[in-house]
Amino acid sequence: MHSIHELGDLVAVRLTWTGTVAQDAGPFGAGQELTAHIAQFVRVDGGLITEIETYDCYEPFQVEK
């Protein structure tokens, strides 16, 4: 996580996600690393999450043929 901002019942989070592909799946090969930069907006009511809205931007990746 890079930053978290709270405004009333809305929390905005900016983060970077990385994951490694476990097995060949579609155009992705096992061991390939994926990275996404994410903005996420979370609405909370009574201490419970009531809504999550996420925007992802993946870094370019190689598609295996």
Contacts in CASP RR format, 6 or more apart in sequence:
PFRMAT RR
TARGET T0000
AUTHOR 0000-0000-0000
METHOD contacts of the structure
MODEL  1
MHSIHELGDLVAVRLTWTGTVAQDAGPFGAGQELTAHIAQFVRVDGGLIT
EIETYDCYEPFQVEK
1 13 0 8 1.000
1 14 0 8 1.000
1 15 0 8 1.000
2 14 0 8 1.000
2 15 0 8 1.000
2 16 0 8 1.000
3 13 0 8 1.000
3 14 0 8 1.000
4 11 0 8 1.000
4 12 0 8 1.000
4 13 0 8 1.000
4 14 0 8 1.000
5 11 0 8 1.000
5 12 0 8 1.000
6 12 0 8 1.000
9 43 0 8 1.000
9 44 0 8 1.000
9 45 0 8 1.000
10 41 0 8 1.000
10 42 0 8 1.000
10 43 0 8 1.000
10 44 0 8 1.000
11 41 0 8 1.000
11 42 0 8 1.000
11 43 0 8 1.000
11 44 0 8 1.000
12 39 0 8 1.000
12 40 0 8 1.000
12 41 0 8 1.000
12 42 0 8 1.000
13 38 0 8 1.000
13 39 0 8 1.000
13 40 0 8 1.000
13 41 0 8 1.000
13 42 0 8 1.000
14 38 0 8 1.000
14 39 0 8 1.000
14 40 0 8 1.000
15 37 0 8 1.000
15 38 0 8 1.000
15 40 0 8 1.000
16 35 0 8 1.000
16 36 0 8 1.000
16 37 0 8 1.000
16 38 0 8 1.000
17 35 0 8 1.000
17 36 0 8 1.000
17 38 0 8 1.000
17 56 0 8 1.000
18 33 0 8 1.000
18 34 0 8 1.000
18 35 0 8 1.000
18 36 0 8 1.000
19 33 0 8 1.000
19 34 0 8 1.000
19 35 0 8 1.000
20 31 0 8 1.000
20 32 0 8 1.000
20 33 0 8 1.000
20 34 0 8 1.000
21 28 0 8 1.000
21 29 0 8 1.000
21 30 0 8 1.000
21 31 0 8 1.000
21 32 0 8 1.000
21 33 0 8 1.000
21 34 0 8 1.000
22 30 0 8 1.000
22 31 0 8 1.000
23 29 0 8 1.000
23 30 0 8 1.000
24 30 0 8 1.000
27 63 0 8 1.000
27 64 0 8 1.000
27 65 0 8 1.000
28 34 0 8 1.000
28 61 0 8 1.000
28 63 0 8 1.000
28 64 0 8 1.000
29 64 0 8 1.000
32 61 0 8 1.000
32 62 0 8 1.000
32 64 0 8 1.000
34 58 0 8 1.000
34 59 0 8 1.000
34 61 0 8 1.000
35 58 0 8 1.000
35 59 0 8 1.000
36 56 0 8 1.000
36 57 0 8 1.000
36 58 0 8 1.000
36 59 0 8 1.000
37 56 0 8 1.000
37 57 0 8 1.000
37 59 0 8 1.000
38 54 0 8 1.000
38 55 0 8 1.000
38 56 0 8 1.000
38 57 0 8 1.000
39 54 0 8 1.000
39 55 0 8 1.000
40 52 0 8 1.000
40 53 0 8 1.000
40 54 0 8 1.000
40 55 0 8 1.000
41 51 0 8 1.000
41 52 0 8 1.000
41 53 0 8 1.000
41 54 0 8 1.000
42 49 0 8 1.000
42 51 0 8 1.000
42 52 0 8 1.000
42 53 0 8 1.000
43 49 0 8 1.000
43 50 0 8 1.000
43 51 0 8 1.000
43 52 0 8 1.000
44 50 0 8 1.000
END
